[in-house]
Amino acid sequence: MPSLYAPGSLNSVAELEVANIRQILALTDRLEAMPAQERASLLKNRRIALLFYESSTRTRTSFELAAKSLGATTTLVSDKSSSIEKGESLKDTGLTLRALGAECIVLRHPASGAPFLLARTTGLPVLNAGDGMAQHPSQALLDLRTIVQRLGLAGRTVDEHLLQGITVAITGDIRHSRVARSNAMLLPKLGAKVLLCGPPELLPEEAATLGQGIELVRDFEAALAGAQVAMMLRIQSERLAGLKLDRAGYIERFQLTEERLRRLAPCAVVLHPGPMIRGLEIEGEVADGPQSAIEDQVRNGLAVRTALLVRALLPDGTALVHGTSNEQTAQPR
Ligand code: NCD
């Protein structure tokens, strides 16, 4: 789908065709293998603004470190210490950053759709670092890279069959999760089946309509038994808006425990986007155990975001990928 926004923007997983996903993963590999000095010259002195209206540890830090590893200058603007606190609109903040020389904006915002508005008003490439309950595209891409690595698929062609036969169970607070939404839209593009699991309060029936290859399963043990990948999600208490959840009942039915993992999915890869609430959705032993790929996810976050920044700021960035044919580099971004 040709984008209405600056090339290199990534507002939603919906913008990504299989060819784009292939390019991003290939660019990630290429940049990771590149000597640090060479990498640091790619975006030398380019200006990247990190505009964060919600708290973040992994996403913000990895975008910032990624930008720095490419030689770029970064500036962090957060709602806590800027004119946003005085009521400045997203549009005016964006225009101010552009007037100050920002060439790309990484945005996290509580309102779904905010990155589209920012991309439209500034004309700059915008990278969505999480908008409300809508999208978190870089998280889905880093989850994909982690799944591919941990399932031993790294040498395979990235096409619509790459994840054929793979079932990913996403369990927890799906209702409020942009991570779940982005993954449920991304992984089936490569052939994966996605099972969404949780109680009705956190997983409405409509979630099944997110796309093809998605199924709702209420019984966590059944979901786990059929999955090669178990992605656990935090209950987003800050978005519950008065909803009371029976914590003990939730733990009883949905917690990923060592015992459940051993009995039902002894080979599954365990993922969690963080922040993790140990003892609630996941047992600490599982998070630290051999099946956990949670630290790989963090490392892949840095790698994938490095590629997204290059894609946003170097029009011929994909030409960096060795062996990329002209046909592939000519694909719309
Ligand atoms: C998630 C987010 O902010 O959407 N975290 C992340 O980016 N790694 C998930 C969450 O907040 O629970």
Residues whose N, C-alpha, C, O or C-beta is under 5 A from the ligand:
A	BS01	NCD	R58 T59 G130 V179 R234 P273 G274 P275
